[in-house]
């Protein structure tokens, strides 16, 4: 199986859990190439920096810089503006490789995580693509 390179957009409750769990899989399976988090005081952002993971305040900088090195972009922001912005940016940069994972798929993957607490869907509106 090929190694998957990931960019995580948002290090809140959902993105933070994936940040931790993906690291446990090991770099031979998954490498977090970057994280995008506007809150510079987020402890996970600080942790990512100490591990040498690329950190961006804005998703567009991460997508532009990392480009097609990224296999999977995990959008855990669930922001309509971010969703549209990412799709537009992928077209603008002619990136036909990276796949944007919407919140609905994040929820599916969440249910597969060991010891994952329940996420109330009311926390996130419009979870589709």
C-alpha angles and dihedrals in degrees: 000000000000123000114254121223113210138196113196117207108202128015098210125118096307100033091044092055091050090047090058097040096047090054090055090059090067133242092269088067105028133013121191101217094181149350128213115209127151094199102085090190093061105123091219090057089054090048091050091053092052089052092053095249114151109254126200132183089209130041092224092063091052094048093046096046099041097035116162093356083085116083097180130026108198106205105199093158094086088201115147089214092052092045093053092040092054093049091048092047092050089055093043093052092042091236106167095162109060118079122213111220110209125213092262090063091042087058091051092050090044090061088056094055117102114251094001112164120226117278113212107226088214086073090069125041124200096013095178130099 
